[in-house]
Amino acid sequence: MEIIKIRNNHIKPESEYGCVCAKCGTAFIFKAHEIIPPWWDSGDQRYGLISCPHCLSSMMPCECQEFASCDEKEEFIKLHTKDE
């Protein structure tokens, strides 16, 4: 047997999220593996916790935006890096 091309179509890329801290207003991006899962169901990340990297305030990932594409991520970055 000879492998001509290896494909990993069954592997989904890790989800990324964009969030704005409700306490300090810091905008940040994080990956799914950074979410602290809830103690009652480690498979349900919607109710986990993510901490703001600036003020360490905790929030749930369902309060953040999950990026469906690279374009959404770029738009989030542009929106939050504009000079005010």
C-alpha positions in Angstrom: 0.0 0.0 0.0 1.2 3.5 -0.8 -0.1 6.7 0.7 -0.4 9.4 -1.9 -1.8 12.2 0.2 -2.5 12.4 3.9 -5.7 14.2 4.9 -6.9 15.1 8.4 -10.5 16.1 7.5 -11.7 14.6 10.8 -9.6 17.0 12.8 -11.4 20.3 13.5 -9.2 23.3 14.2 -9.3 24.6 17.8 -12.0 27.3 18.3 -10.9 30.8 19.0 -12.9 33.5 20.8 -12.8 37.3 21.1 -13.9 38.9 24.3 -14.1 42.3 25.9 -13.9 42.4 29.7 -17.0 43.9 31.3 -15.0 45.1 34.2 -11.9 46.8 32.7 -12.8 46.9 28.9 -9.7 45.0 27.8 -10.2 43.2 24.4 -8.5 39.8 24.1 -8.5 36.6 22.1 -8.2 33.2 23.5 -8.4 29.5 22.4 -10.7 26.8 23.6 -8.0 25.0 25.6 -7.7 28.1 27.8 -11.2 27.8 29.1 -11.5 26.4 32.6 -14.3 23.8 32.3 -17.2 23.7 34.8 -16.8 21.2 37.6 -20.1 19.5 36.8 -19.6 18.9 33.0 -16.1 19.2 31.6 -17.4 18.7 28.1 -19.7 21.8 28.0 -17.4 24.8 27.6 -20.2 27.3 27.4 -20.4 27.4 31.1 -16.7 27.3 31.8 -14.7 30.3 32.9 -12.1 32.5 31.2 -10.1 35.2 33.0 -9.3 38.6 31.7 -5.5 38.7 31.2 -5.4 42.3 32.6 -7.7 42.4 35.6 -8.2 38.7 36.1 -12.0 39.1 36.2 -13.8 35.9 35.3 -16.5 35.6 32.6 -18.1 32.8 30.7 -17.2 32.0 27.1 -20.9 32.3 26.1 -20.4 36.1 26.8 -17.7 36.1 24.1 -17.7 35.8 20.3 -16.6 32.5 18.8 -14.9 33.2 15.5 -16.3 31.2 12.6 -13.6 32.3 10.2 -10.3 34.2 10.0 -12.2 37.2 8.6 -14.3 37.5 11.8 -11.1 37.4 13.9 -9.5 40.1 11.7 -12.6 42.2 12.0 -12.5 41.9 15.8 -8.9 42.9 15.9 -9.5 45.9 13.7 -12.5 47.0 15.7 -10.6 47.0 19.0 -7.3 48.4 17.8 -8.7 51.6 16.3 -7.5 54.8 17.9 -10.3 56.3 19.9 
